[in-house]
Amino acid sequence: MLFRSFKSWQLLARTSLPPFMVNGPRDRRVQDGQSIQLTCRVVGNPWPHVRWFKDEDQVIPDDFTNVYSEGDFQHVQIDDIMLDHKGKYSVEAFNEHGVVTSHFTVIVDNGLERYMPPFFTKELSDVSVRRGCNLLLHCRVESFPYIGVTWHESGSKIRLRESDYKLIDEDGNVLLVLAEVEDNHTYSCSIINEIAENCTSCQVTVEDSQQLLTIDEDILRHSLRPRFTVWPSNAAVVEGDTVSVQCTVEGCNEVFLSTDFNPQSVDPTVKQLSKSGNNSWSTQINNIALHQSGLYFLTARNNHCEEKYPLIIKVKSQVDLSAVDACATDNSSGVPGLGSSGPVFSRDGDTVVIKAALHSGQPPFNLSWTFNDQEIVWSNRVVPYNRPGSIGVQMTRVGVDDEGTYACTLSNSLGSATFSSTLLVDYAEQKESEVMAELCNCPMLDSITPLMSWSNTPIATPRRTPLPTPHGTPRATPRATPRVTPFSTPRATPTPSLGRRGYDLRSPSVSSTVSGMDDFVMPPPRRKFVQAPEIFSSFSNKAVEEGSTVEYKCFVSCAPLTTTTWEKDNMPIISGSQVTLSEKTGVRVLTIHCARTIDAGSYRMTITNKSGVSTCSANLTVKRKKLVPAEPVSTSSRGIYSYSSRRSYSSYSPYSSVRYL
């Protein structure tokens, strides 16, 4: 009933009401050089104040940024936006009854032609877990420049509890961690950007603790992966305690504990577990602090592979509210008096402050907070909020577990006062993706790897199902056991064992020692198919001012044996001091330093090999720079004058900036 009343917020606004975001901000994408308007709708009584932040810094109006309101709509208008404007944003609405902060992301890019469709390099796989253990689902994606992720459980979007996590790292690892799972479900992960989307799913089977996990004995006998047989339990400790982590793992050489999914080798926070008898591993975290609360990963590793298990540690803080004077006002005296407030409405992931105004009272005060008639557990996520003239509770990353009634009893030597408020947390329906992150694992942008495998080359349309595994031509009678030695000496050029779409398989080499029957059954050797070059993202027309630096960048496939040529007005270009041509894995770049009017024209890039040709072109327009003449100053006998300008330009030669063959 209380939630329904929020739908008609005009009735609630007649009484005391904390800030209520009728329409929260949503994630936005804009192209470099364009304008963007960020909007939210906020009501409350008294009318709330609104502030906008970017990466914890408040957005200040200037010549290109305008912060204004239209009734209950709040806006930020940013003109001529730049790449530096991308990042994490938040909007904060506050009045004397509470504070609500909503977070969102702004993506600034160079246009959709540079986007790469998202695809999975590691999809979800079916897993079996013990009842009451933590669940870790992991997949890996590649995309450019960013990715949005949404998880579903049996067709419904997942609302996180306090001990659940949805994560993306910059290398494209997408993680879902659910604490203490109890039921079987089908989980799916959807990834999306502006040009395409993709999806993968898996089945999670929960086994009883008395049963063995449903794994084939032959798989266990011949498996090279480490295997957890005893899992550590999630810990809830008090600040300053010692946390013991114990587990049993078979088939591993080392086990370590880290806060990152893929920790750095020099990370000082990584803790190595020591081994005892019967494959038992253990370690301790001494004098644990509040900032050490959260998600950990146990990684069991051997010479072949590794296995991970998530561990959640919750650290409770020791807060003394027996003699508080930080909330007292000047010259306050008498019996404590607290103001009343209405319910607080927020959405998943918001930061919320539930507070009450302190009208009177002589310090010091004794404070006692309860949540649903239970004493509040203070942590690094839930902290007291005591300011002059107000008392409250601040919560970050609120979720469905935080819904309920919060009550406070404030007392001093003369009397006491009580306050209560209800918090409602709704799903953030305005957001298209639950988690959004910028990625830097695009294979076309990798300047370190000298040779990229074709299996990592992105395709035009992301595949939703794995490609079938092709096989060579079967023999007349299948062999029951493999041969000890190969048929013959392998060729100098290796033969691919797996095919990709658009590639042919070459048959194994055949020597003269093979029987006539084998010679008759096996097909003749085929010529190796060479992939034709393909352009994923071409450059576009540009108009620049004289003296600027111009860069044409093109993303191409990693086809072998390619030759790249650049032309201006059908005349070949070679690299020089004024024009630089560079080639990296999947990237071709032409840079013109200090552009001049004679550099204007049509530029074309052609990449070719024996299987095909791809080309792209664009026009360049160079505008003469406008200089404001200053006081003439004689600098030489030729009477050269100096000019003042807002930008400084380097001098250039009167000769052509492009060399032709």
Phi, psi and omega in degrees: 000321179293323179294322180296328181293337177291335178293332174249071188293343180298328178289322180292328184291352178283342178243183179298126185218125172296167180303136180230116178274101178296316175233111179281165178289157178233162178296140184232153175228136182214154180269147181304132180094348180267184179249154180219145177237119177263132189222143168212164181238120187231136175228168179169169178216112001294164186300128187284154170269150185232135175229144179250142182227149170233116180051049177074357178258132182291140178283120183253133178297143175210199183296335183248355183235127181235121178251119184208172180226152175228093185067236178267008176263132179248137186227152166228120179252121179242118179260153179050055185292149181239170180297334179292345181279349180288153179147195181268126180244161175209154176235131184244126175243130184215149168213193186287352182256349180168175180224135175231126180238124180248140186249147178204174186237141174242124179255127175241124183227183181258017178118156183291339181293344178266000183284151175240130182295143181286141175211158183269130168263345171214117182267169177292149178231152180297140181224158173237133181228158175282146178297130181091355177269168180277147180251131176239118174248130186225131169220162182233138183233159172230136181194171176206136001264352183211173181215144172245138187233137175225132180253145176231143175241110183053042176089351181250145177294146186268124172262124188283143168269181183297327183262011178256154184217141168239121188227151168221131173257173186290346178269004176090011176281118180255123188235142169232122179241120178241129184274134170052065181288149185235334189233159175284139178209161170257126182248141178226148180237123179250132177241146187206146163223197189291341188244343183198169175216162182210166185207147173218155184215166179205166178249129178251121179253127181258122180257151176290154183296335180280344183265155171278148179297145184285086179226134180297138182297324178295325178294318179295321184292322185255002182288143177261356184277145170297154185223121175284129175247333173230124185258146176285153179268151175297144186247141172234106187234170178261146180309129181097350179285174175253128182256127177256130179242120181227142179205166176236124184227134177257143173073039179225156179261331180208154176224132178223159183245130183215160176271343178260149179295316174239088185288156174287152182293337182254017181290118182288345182277351180287131181246127177277136177271140179267146185262138173240195182291160176060039175059029179268140180231143182207158174202172180225146172248108185273144175049058185294142182252169182298320183290350177272003177284143176140210187264133175237159177236126171269122182245116174260127189228143169229196184286349186251317186199190181215160178228143184236150175220132181277144179226130180251126177242122178252125182252121178271137180269151178264100183252127179257110180249028183275335180218081185255129175232002181292339182267356184285146176264169180294137176058028177280146183203169175088197181286141179299142176226125182244142176279161179264162182210157176273183180291157180252130180247133180213182179232162182307132177090354180286164170254127189233140171238117174263119185219162178229145179281133177264109184275326184203171177135139180265122179287163001279162183244155170251124183249142177218116181252140175229152176233114184052048177067014175241147181298135181293136176267112181278142180208189177288349178262330180241114185227155174292150181234092182245116179230158178305118179091005181203153173231153181183186179230131178250131180230132175255151179052055182293151179215191185294333179290344183271356179291136178154193183256127178252128183231147181225140173242119181248126183220154170222195183289347184256343182166196183212164177214153182236157179211144176213150178207152181252135178252128175245133181238120181250163176287141182281085184288340184285348183264128180288323179240142181286322180229135180227137182209151175274136183251148176232028181250019181295123183296334180288343181259005184280110180265359183263314183291118183286332183218121183258139180291147177297334181294342178261358181286124181293148177254165188296317181247122181296136182273141180264341178233148181294148179289145177295147180276114181284154178231159177288176180294126183292153176281171181295315178236116181298139180279132183287320180237147181291155176290153178285321181241152179291168179300317185202179178293132181298154177289165177294323178268120182296150179262125179295136181271335180236141180261157174244165178299125180093005181240144175261151176267139177263138182290154176298153180291147184239130179259173182288347181279351180289144182294161180295328178295316178296322178297324182285323185284319186284141179286161178292154178299144179255158174287144178291131179275128179260128182293134176285146180292149180220140179262119180274322183213117182263167177275167185235171180297147181224147174230115185235167177269149181303134181097352181279166175262131184246134178230123172253118183237136182228131177263126184233165175286162182267053177290147182278159171057048181261155174234131183246132176231144176245143180224148172236118183053046178066017176247130182298150180242137173242156183288140179206196181289330182267333181233128181243128176249129181226148179229127173231178180298108178080006184223135173235129187228134170241127181237127176251119181270131177055068184298145178232171185298328181286350176279350180294144179158197181255124180251139183223138176244131181234126176240132189215152164215190187288350181261347181173177182223139173228144183215155174210155184211162178200162181256148177240127176244128181245119180266143178291138181284145180259117181251139177265114182294135176258192180298128182294132178234120181289123181248344180199178180291343179278353177075042178283137181255150175264144181241145176260143180207161179287339178236152178259135181244139176282151180289155182221161182279149178285357180271170184297139179274357180240127177268136180246149176282000000 
